[in-house]
Amino acid sequence: MKLIKSILEMQQTADLLHRNGAKIGIVPTMGYLHEGHLSLIREAKLHADVVVTTIFVNPVQFAPNEDYKKYPRDLERDILHASSAGSDFLFVPSVEEMYPPDYLTFVEVEKITSILEGKSRPSHFRGVTTVVAKLFNIIKPHIALFGQKDAQQAIVIKQMVRDLNYGIKIIIAPIVREEDGLAMSSRNVYLSPEERKESTVIYKSLKRGEELILSGERDASRVVAEIVRYLNTQPLVKVDYVSVTDANTLGECSVINEKSQILISVAVRVGTTRLIDNIIVNT
Amino acid sequence: MKLIKSILEMQQTADLLHRNGAKIGIVPTMGYLHEGHLSLIREAKLHADVVVTTIFVNPVQFAPNEDYKKYPRDLERDILHASSAGSDFLFVPSVEEMYPPDYLTFVEVEKITSILEGKSRPSHFRGVTTVVAKLFNIIKPHIALFGQKDAQQAIVIKQMVRDLNYGIKIIIAPIVREEDGLAMSSRNVYLSPEERKESTVIYKSLKRGEELILSGERDASRVVAEIVRYLNTQPLVKVDYVSVTDANTLGECSVINEKSQILISVAVRVGTTRLIDNIIVNT
């Protein structure tokens, strides 16, 4: 695996790969790679000749009160992980090069970015779409992989790709979980042993919501209420939001339709750590 | 010259050109081609193996009160002109395909888009950068040509290309003028004979401003005042703005520095027609 830090070198490398007719897949990450990321790299290998994993803790997608500074970073460990998962290149640009002092341009998807995560984190998706657009322009991949854990991000990026005519195939890979069900996240390292234990309620509450829907509940507000009740059984877990929406459009669905794909999304704080998770239910 | 109307066909054509190692130049236009556009096509031929001229009257860059509907269109004439200037492809996408009903994504350059033209036309540049980003993504050109007449647009697009890492070389070609000095514009067809005659004052006023600066005037407000006075000698010409700025950054310069590039920009209404023009003065 080759490590690339300069944008120009990445561009020139990508250009050469393109001229050689290689199909390029990218896996954009913020590093501190876990099994979820590695599953994306392995999946990318199945669809592309060359896989470029990118690591960039993107300041623009963090609000000033968020965890940009303390976000976990460990490049040496990431190099080993990405390499053993089969990544061909690891692109790790610097903040200075990605956002020079007179930086002024942003890519914004409207409407679907102002609900759920966007409501709790108002400028978050603008940061995500901007940095993903930059990575797309630098590497010009044929496919790009993202994880289902960031369900709304996946929908927002698909919308951006379609609207801006990127012609890139977006593949969303399933959530990878710890043995006790907690969705893998680089932020899980923030959790104290007690918090870590209580965090297992998140996935259990999603499964409880799924169970309700599959047993015939069609009133979304009752599903939400039951999940909130379930989450609140753990004293360290504070609910940010629980929502039941259409899984493809994020449209509201107060009545759950038959033969539809329903996304149950949860965001909580466990101590000072914010965690999200979701499940798709096919009715 | 090949006419392409479908986005997918243009993407596939561009992909094939890329695989064949062709250097692609694009000339984005709103059609109703005049000698200014044709000079861009001829210039593009000098820098690229294949020139794609695009014609798209972009609704997103017009405000509701502007001339989107009446903007002149004549595809047959444009085909002849673009072809004879040496364009290899003419890409003419439809509004329906460029902006499907659930379109949500916009590219925005901040700060430098809220002055001059952006002050008079608040959502204009957001429309320009969005459509240019789409064309860049569809065609993935190596170079792109724009006219100096839209001086601020040229600076905004250069900023977007740099910020979003497009890796595309932007070439700005000089303003082409009628024999009496009026800058060529598709909008000149709107002018009545009387208005057309009075419009010659625009370039004359710019030359008057240049003359003042070259003869040593260093107070920008005096240059502006003299240009406004000069424009006001024509009863049908109403000044929108006259500005003296740094030619590269559009930064204000109340005092004109030595050995700098100064941009004098003018926007006027002649009857209901809005016209812009500019001149660069090297002190």
Interface residues (C-beta under 8 A of the other chain):
Chain A: I7 Q11 H18 R19 G21 Y103 L104 T105 F106 V107 E108 V109 E110 K111 I112 T129 T130 A133 K134 N137 I138 K140 Q159 M160 D163 L164 N165 Y166 G167
Chain B: I7 Q11 H18 R19 G21 Y103 L104 T105 F106 V107 E108 V109 E110 K111 I112 T129 T130 A133 K134 N137 I138 K140 Q159 M160 D163 L164 N165 Y166 G167
